[in-house]
Structures are given as structure tokens and as C-alpha cells.
Amino acid sequence: MIRLDTHVVVWMFAGSLDQLSPMAYRLLDEEQLAVSPMVELELTYLHEIGRLNPTGTEVVADLADRIGLATSGLLLSHVVAEAKPLSWTRDPFDRMIVADAIAAGEPLLTRDEHIRAHAANAIW
């Protein structure tokens, strides 16, 4: 299983797979995919500020139907416990998305260089 960062979900929804690295493209084809509930919340925020047309719920539901995208069911208290020491970011979405992947013991697929510089589980 591999966790996806928000931008990867947007690209998959839009069919913009050319944005992916060769390794990312291969992993999307080979691995079971999941997202933190924070990804859906961040997508909702992007919809509310006019940067994304569909809602977060619509994007995640569509990808669940099309490719079997799963949503993490980890307890919030476990994710928060992993997020507390992640002081390298002030972005609450990034912090919780990374923490969810850490709590699950799974890699996070992200192009975000800041995340990759600080999170050992982040890959691209």
C-alpha cells in the first residue's frame, strides 16, 4: 500500500499522469493506493477558494470507484501523536498527511521537495 499526497490525487483525477515521475507512475500501477482523510479536506478547501472545481468528496469518490482508492481509517489520536514532532512544517495538511503515512508504516508518494527533505517515508 502507498499513500498519496493531495497533488498526486488531483493529477490522477484530471488524467495528468505526465506530471508523475517514472517511479511514481510505476508505483501507481503496482500498489494499492490510499489517502489520508486530510487529503479530502484539503481538496475541499481548494474547492472553496476556487482552485478546484469538484469538491473533495467528489474527487475521492470518483477515484475510489475508478481505481479502488482507499481512505485511511487510522484513529485520529494515532495520527496526531505522529504529527506532533513534525515541526518542520507549519502546513496542517502536510503535517497530518505525512503523519497518517507514518502511523500506517507506509510510504507517501509526493513531489513536494520540502516533505521529501524531512520525511523519511516520502518518495517520488
Secondary structure, DSSP 8 states (H G I E B T S, - for coil): -EEE-HHHHHHHHHT-GGGS-HHHHHHHHHS-EEE-HHHHHHHHHHHHTTS-SS-HHHHHHHHHHHH--EE----HHHHHHHHTT-TT---HHHHHHHHHHHHHT--EE---HHHHHH-TTEE-
